[in-house]
Amino acid sequence: MSTDRFTEYLNQFAADRTQMLDQLRKVVVGQGEVIEQVLAAIFTRGHCLLVGVPGLAKTLMVSSVSQILSTTFKRVQFTPDLMPSDITGTTVLDENEDGKREFRFVRGPIFANVVLADEINRTPPKTQAALLEAMQERQVTVGQETMKLPEPFFVIATQNPIEQEGTYPLPEAQLDRFMFNIKVDYPGADDERQIVARSARDDTPELTKVLTAERIIAWQKLVRKIEVPGFVIDFIVKLVRATRPKDPSAPELVKRLVDWGAGPRAGQFLVRAGQAFAAMDGRPSVALDDIKKAAIPVLRHRVSANFQAQAEGKDSDDIVAELLRVVSDPEPQKYLPRKAGK
């Protein structure tokens, strides 16, 4: 692909992203960083976990995203009595036109492009695990049959962090499937005033479809073509390894406050997030700022703070933020090709 053609595609991609933001702002007030991270996950085939107290428009945000995409959308309300077959589907005995009985598989809500797993921590681990294969392998196995899920496919789950009674915290293996752990915080004063003012009017904005499934797949391929310089890759590796308390490069902060750190998948997701942020900004190459912007949502659920950290009032967000200050930036000029004779 020529440079001019690549730049043209990047401009089209940035225009589509701007259209998506314009549509979402009709319904969702504020939460700019949250929306940007959700879109970054969509364009990198990633999954999101939205964590926030009730009433912060987490479900509204996801349903609004589904409305501006010409894709299939399913919402699953996770409850303590939800079974794995309620997600993947079940086999039923059916009678055909000839009067013969035969088994037929009825597909569950997982067979959609966008799946909202609402309050995912309210269902037992057996049902939570039904999402594991779908999220990682993008397929569902029922009996001896394996069925591919539609493309594009991504799961957006929500979770309430303050109510623990009757909940089942997600195990680390499932948390690691999520590209981003997105913290949805309270709105600012101006945004909250606008939210309250909108509730006084009885009008529901109509959202316009922006992207088809085919165009999403095309943009996902474009994002993977964004250049990742060597010094950015080295910074990612240095940052991820610094989260592991037993690694020689880990700072004293990590050795004192962390039980276990991030695995290699964290580095893979940091690369993809950096590519998405650069592409959405219309840039052909990933910058260090893109990685730093993605660091906390990618690493917060992959760094386990210990009791000492809790005693000092620090969580994984504080530890990652401190690491970003401690881990030194590489010098890009060291990675430039040397001239002949030097």
N, C-alpha and C positions, 0 to 999 in steps of 0.2 A: 504494500500500500504506500503510495507516495505521501510525502509530508503535507502537501497541499490538501490532498483528499482526507488525510487523517485529521488535519486542523478543521476542515469543513464538517466532518462527523462530530468532532468535539464541540463545535459551535451549536450544531443541531441538538446534541445531547444536553448542553447547558440550557438551551431554549426550552426543551421538554421539562427539565428540572424546574425552571422558573415557572412554567405553566402549572406544574403540580403544586408548587408552593402557593401560587396565587389561588388555586382552587381550595387548598386545605385551609388557608387563612380565612375563607368565608365562614368556616365552621369552628375551627380551633383557634383560640386566642393565645398568642405567645407560644411557649414551648418550642422555640426555634431550634435549639440544639437537639431536642428529642426527635423532632421531625427529620432533621438532617441525618441523624444516625439511623433512623428507620429506613430512609431512602437509600442510604449507603449499604445497608444490609440487603435490600431488595436487589440492588445492582451488582452485588457480589455473591448472590445465591446463599446468603447467610440467614440466620434466624435470630430473633430478638426476644429478650425477656424484659418487659416493662414492669418496674417495681415502684409502687407509690401508694399512698393512703387513698381511701375511697373518695370519689368525687373530683378527681383531677383529670377526667376526660380521657382515660386510657383506652377504654372500649370505643368511645366516640372517635378517637383518633384513628384507630385501626379500621373501623368500619368506613370512615371517610376515605382512607387510603384505598380501600377496596372499591369504593364508588367511582374513583377517578381512573381506575384500571379496568379495561375490558377483559376481565378474568373472572373465574368462578371463585366464590367466597363462601366459607362455612364457619359458623361460630359454634364452639362446643363449650357449654357451661360445665366446668368440672365440679363434681359433687362426690361425697364419700361413697355413694352406691354406684358410681359409674364403672362399667366393665370395659375391658380392652376391646371387646367386640363392638361396643358402642362407638368406638373411634375407627377401628380398621374395617369393620363390616362383619357380616355373619352369613352362614350358609343355611338356606331354607329349603324345605322339601316342597317342590312345586309340581303342578299337573299341567302337562302340555296339551296341545290341541288334539292329539291322538288319544288322550286319556291316560298316557303313561306318566308315571311319577319320576321326577329326576331332581337332583340337587342343583340349586342355583345360588351363586354367591351374590349377595346384595352389598354393594359397596358402601362403606361408611363415610363420614364427613372428611376423613383424611384425604380422600381423592378429590381434592380441590387445589386451585393454584395458591390461594391465600387461606390459611387456617388460623383462626383466632382461638387459642386455648385460654379461656377466661378463668382466672383464679386457679391456676394449674396446681397450686399446692393444697387444694382442698380434696384431692383424690388420692387413694392409696398408691404405694410404689408400683404395684402390679399394673395398674392402669397408666401411670406415668411412663413406665417402661415401654408401653405400646408405641410411644412416640419415638423411641430411640432409633430403631431401624429406619423408620420413615425419615427422620431428620438427617441421619448420617448417610444412609445408603440410597435414600429417595426411592424406596420400594417397600412393599408390604408382602409378607409371607403368611399365607393361610393354608394350613395343612401342607400339602406337597407342591402347592402352586405359589409362584412368586410373581407379583404384578408391579410394574413400574408406575410411579406416580407421575402426574402430568407436569409438564414444564411450561412456565416457571413454577417452582414450588417453594414456599417459605412459611414457616410457623412463627407467629407472633403471640407470645404468651404474656399474661398479666399476673401479678402477684401482689398481695397486700402484706407489707412488712411488719405491721404492728399487731395484727390479730393472729395469735398462735394457737388458740384453743380450737381443736378439731381440724388441724392442718397437718400436712405431711411435708416437711422441708425437702426440697429437691436434693437428691444425692449428687455428689461431685461429678460422677460420670455423666449425668444428664445436664448439669449446669454447663459442663465443658462443651456440649453440643451447641450452645448459644454463642453466636459471634459477639453480640453486645449484651451486657447487662445494663439497661438504661434506667437511670434514676429519674423518675418524674417528680419534680418538686413543686411546692406551692407557687402560684403565679405571683408576679410583682403587683404592687398597689394599683398601677395604671391598668394592667391587664385584668386584674380582678374587678375593677370598676366597670370595664368594658363587658366582662362576662355577666355581671349583675344587670347592667343596662340592657344587654341583649335579651335577657330572660323576661324583661317587661314587654317585649314585642312578640307577637304571635306570628313569626315568619320563619320559614325553613328554607334556607338557601338551596338552590338546585346546583348540584355539582356536575361538571362536564367531564366526559371521558377524555383522558389525555393519551394514554398508552394502551396498545394492544399487547397480547401475550408475545406475539412475534417480535414486536419492537423492543419489549423488555429483554428478550433473549439476545437481540442484536446489540443492545447497549451493554448487557453483561459481557459479551465478547469484546466489545470496545474497551471496557474498563480493564480487562485483563491485558490489554496491549499497552497500557500506560507504563512508561519506563520507571524502573526502580533503581536508582544509582547504587553503586557499591557501598558508598559511605552511609546511605540510609539503611541498607541491609545490615551492615556492621553495627549501626546504632541499635537496630531492633534486637539483634542477637545479644548485644551487651546488656540492653535493658531487661530482656526476658531472663537471662542467666543471673542477673543481679537480684531477681526476686527469690532465688533459691538459697535458703540459709546454709546449705552444705557446700555451695559452690565457692571456690577460692576467691572469685571476684565479688562476692556478696559483701556489701558494706556492713558495718557493725549494727546499724539500724535493723537490717533484715535478720541478721543472726540472733538478735535479741527479741524481735517482735513477731517473727513469722514461723509458723509450724512447717508449712510446705509452700513452694512457689509454683509458678506457671510452667506448663509443658511446652513442647515444640509447636503445638497447635496455636498457642497464643501468638507466636511469631508469624505463623501463616495468616492469621486473621488480621494482625497489624499491617502486614503487607497489603492485603486486600482492602482494608479500610483506608489506607493511605492512597491506594489507586482510585478508590471511589471518591474520596474528598478532592483529589486533584482533578479528576474528570469532571465532577460537578462544578468545579471552579473554572473549567475550560483550559486546564494546564496539561501538557503532555508528559510531565515528569513529577514524581512524588518528591515533596520537600520534607525536611525534618519536622516542620510545624504540623504537617498532616499526621505524622506518627504520634506526636505529642498530644494532638487533639483526640486521637483514638485511644491513647494509652489507658486512661481510667476506665471507660466503658468496656474495653477488651480485657483488662487485667483484674478488675475489682472482684470478680467471682472466681478468679484463678489464683488468688493470693489469700492464704488462710492466716489471719491474725490470731495470735495466741492469747492466753490469759494475761500476760504481762502487758500486751497492747491494750486490752480492755481496761486494765487497771490504770493505765495512763490516759484513757479516754481517746484512744486512736483506733481507727478501723482501716480496712484495706485501701480505701480512697486516700487517707492521709499518708499511708506508706508509699503508694504509687506516686503521689504528688511529690513526696520527699525524694523518691528515687529519680524523678525527672530533674530535680535540682542537683542531685549528687552525681548522676551519670553524665560524664562529659560529652559534649558534642564532638563528633569527628571533624577533621579539617578536610573539606571537599577538594582543596587543591592537591592533596596527596594522592588523589585518585585520578588526576588528569594524566593522560599519556605524555610520557617524556619525549622531548625533541631529540632527534638524532644527534649523537655525540655528547649527550649529557647523562 
